Amino acid sequence: MRKGERRKRELLDIAYRMFISRGYENTSIDDIIDEAGIAKGTYYYYFESKEQTLEAVIEMMIENEIEAAISILDSNIPVLQKIVGITASIRPAPEELPIEGALMRPENIIMHQKIKQRLVEKAVPLLSKVVEEGIEQGVFSCDNIPERVRMMLILSNETFDEGSFTDRDVDVFIDITEKLLGAQKHSMDFIRHLIVAPVPSGIENTEIDIEIGG
């Protein structure tokens, strides 16, 4: 990693820690500069504003989430566990919720939409491979796989992104997802637990009692 890239990553790491510990609103550019021990001009060489820093921090989070998702994709676990693991890995960790919350502010709504779209575009190829694997195993039966996966992710984001949803919303989402992927009814009921409570880290080592065709 080049010196300039290393310096930018250091600033992102500092901003990430401060956004989590203090909150985005309570962290100023001067706070980041003081912690990094650099001149203000150095900071503005890499970032035009605190909002641009937030966007870069989120991008860093997305890259980390996608790396985790790829490791789950490549693991030797059942298809439905891969769906759970990948979906869980692209959600913010509990300690990252202050950063996610900053995106809900009205002034960051455009950034929020851009980031959601970026995450969907990165997640679609990974989940599509899992669906293809599920089709080979008889778990799923569908065509136009990337389009179906994209629709599932967009529906999930719009329904559950802000945390205001009902049990019926969850029921309908599960039903739609099963139909989108051609899965047997109730085979994806595990999604309810994923939505209601975060899946713990290490999902690839977690036994999930899913009975296909039960």
C-alpha positions in Angstrom: 0.0 0.0 0.0 1.4 3.4 -1.0 2.0 6.1 1.6 -0.9 8.2 0.4 -3.3 5.3 0.5 -2.0 4.3 3.9 -2.6 7.8 5.2 -6.1 7.9 3.8 -6.9 4.5 5.4 -5.6 5.7 8.7 -7.9 8.7 8.6 -10.8 6.4 7.7 -10.0 4.1 10.6 -9.9 7.1 13.0 -13.2 8.5 11.6 -14.8 5.0 11.8 -13.8 4.6 15.5 -15.0 8.1 16.4 -18.3 7.9 14.5 -19.0 4.7 16.5 -17.8 5.9 19.9 -19.0 9.5 19.7 -21.6 9.5 17.0 -21.3 11.1 13.6 -23.0 14.4 14.8 -20.6 14.7 17.7 -17.4 14.1 15.7 -15.9 17.2 14.0 -13.2 17.3 11.4 -11.0 19.0 14.0 -11.5 15.9 16.2 -10.3 13.6 13.4 -7.4 15.9 12.6 -6.3 16.1 16.3 -6.4 12.3 16.7 -4.5 11.8 13.5 -1.9 14.5 14.4 -1.9 16.0 10.9 -2.4 19.5 9.4 -5.9 20.5 8.3 -4.7 20.8 4.8 -3.6 17.2 4.8 -7.1 16.1 5.7 -8.7 18.2 3.0 -6.3 16.7 0.5 -8.1 13.4 1.0 -11.6 14.5 1.9 -13.6 17.6 0.9 -16.0 17.4 3.8 -17.1 15.3 6.8 -20.0 14.0 4.6 -17.4 12.7 2.1 -15.5 11.1 4.9 -18.8 9.4 6.0 -19.3 8.1 2.5 -15.8 6.7 2.4 -16.2 5.1 5.8 -19.4 3.4 4.6 -17.6 2.2 1.5 -14.9 0.7 3.7 -17.6 -1.1 5.7 -19.2 -2.4 2.5 -15.9 -3.8 1.3 -15.4 -5.5 4.6 -18.9 -6.9 4.5 -18.4 -8.2 1.0 -15.1 -9.9 1.9 -17.0 -11.7 4.7 -19.7 -12.7 2.3 -17.2 -14.1 -0.2 -15.7 -16.3 2.6 -19.2 -17.6 3.3 -19.9 -18.2 -0.3 -16.7 -20.3 -0.6 -17.4 -22.3 2.5 -18.7 -25.9 2.6 -22.0 -25.3 4.3 -25.6 -25.9 3.2 -27.2 -23.5 0.7 -29.7 -22.1 3.1 -27.0 -21.4 5.7 -25.1 -19.5 3.0 -28.2 -17.4 2.3 -28.4 -16.6 6.0 -24.6 -15.9 6.4 -24.3 -13.7 3.3 -27.4 -11.7 4.1 -26.2 -11.3 7.7 -22.7 -10.3 6.7 -23.9 -7.4 4.5 -25.8 -5.9 7.4 -24.0 -3.4 9.7 -22.7 -4.9 12.9 -24.4 -3.8 16.1 -21.5 -1.4 17.0 -21.8 0.2 13.6 -25.4 1.3 14.0 -24.4 4.9 14.9 -22.8 5.2 11.5 -25.8 3.6 9.8 -28.0 6.0 11.7 -26.1 9.0 10.4 -27.3 8.0 6.9 -30.9 8.4 8.0 -30.5 12.2 8.5 -32.4 14.2 5.8 -29.2 15.8 4.5 -27.6 12.4 3.9 -30.6 10.8 2.1 -29.0 10.9 -1.4 -25.9 9.3 0.0 -28.0 6.7 1.7 -29.7 5.8 -1.5 -26.4 5.6 -3.4 -24.9 3.3 -0.7 -27.9 1.0 -0.7 -27.7 0.7 -4.5 -24.0 0.0 -4.3 -24.4 -2.7 -1.7 -27.2 -4.4 -3.7 -25.0 -4.4 -6.9 -22.2 -6.0 -5.0 -24.4 -8.6 -3.2 -26.4 -9.7 -6.3 -23.6 -11.7 -7.9 -22.8 -13.5 -4.6 -26.3 -14.4 -3.8 -26.9 -15.4 -7.4 -24.2 -18.0 -7.1 -25.8 -19.4 -4.0 -29.2 -19.6 -5.8 -27.5 -21.4 -8.7 -26.0 -23.9 -6.2 -29.5 -24.3 -4.7 -31.0 -25.0 -8.1 -28.4 -27.8 -8.7 -29.4 -29.3 -5.3 -33.1 -29.0 -5.9 -33.6 -26.4 -3.1 -34.6 -23.6 -5.6 -36.3 -23.6 -9.0 -36.2 -20.4 -10.9 -34.8 -18.5 -13.9 -33.6 -14.9 -14.3 -31.6 -15.4 -11.1 -29.8 -12.0 -10.8 -33.0 -10.1 -11.4 -34.9 -12.2 -8.8 -32.1 -11.7 -6.3 -32.0 -8.0 -6.9 -35.7 -7.7 -6.5 -35.5 -9.7 -3.2 -32.7 -7.4 -1.9 -34.5 -4.2 -2.9 -37.7 -5.4 -1.3 -35.8 -6.3 1.9 -34.2 -2.9 2.0 -37.3 -0.9 1.5 -39.3 -3.0 4.0 -36.9 -3.4 6.8 -34.3 -0.6 6.4 -35.8 1.8 8.9 -37.0 -0.8 11.4 -40.7 0.0 11.2 -42.4 -3.2 10.0 -45.0 -5.7 11.3 -45.1 -9.4 11.7 -47.4 -9.5 8.6 -44.7 -7.6 6.6 -42.3 -10.4 7.6 -44.8 -13.1 6.6 -45.4 -11.6 3.2 -41.7 -11.0 2.6 -40.9 -14.7 3.3 -43.8 -15.8 1.1 -42.6 -13.6 -1.8 -39.0 -14.7 -1.3 -40.0 -18.4 -1.5 -42.0 -17.7 -4.6 -39.2 -15.6 -6.2 -36.7 -18.4 -5.8 -39.1 -21.3 -6.3 -38.5 -22.7 -2.8 -40.9 -24.9 -1.0 -43.3 -23.2 1.3 -42.0 -22.6 4.9 -38.5 -23.6 3.8 -37.3 -20.0 4.3 -39.1 -19.3 7.6 -35.6 -18.9 9.1 -35.6 -15.4 7.6 -37.9 -14.3 10.4 -35.1 -14.8 12.9 -32.6 -13.0 10.7 -34.9 -10.0 10.5 -36.0 -9.9 14.1 -32.6 -10.4 15.7 -29.0 -10.0 14.2 -27.4 -13.3 13.3 -24.2 -13.7 15.5 -20.8 -13.6 13.9 -19.4 -17.0 12.9 -22.6 -18.0 11.1 -20.6 -20.5 9.1 -20.1 -22.5 12.3 -23.7 -22.1 13.5 -26.1 -25.0 13.1 -29.5 -23.8 11.8 -32.3 -26.4 12.0 -33.7 -26.1 8.5 -35.6 -29.1 7.1 -35.9 -28.9 3.3 -39.3 -29.9 2.2 -40.5 -30.3 5.8 
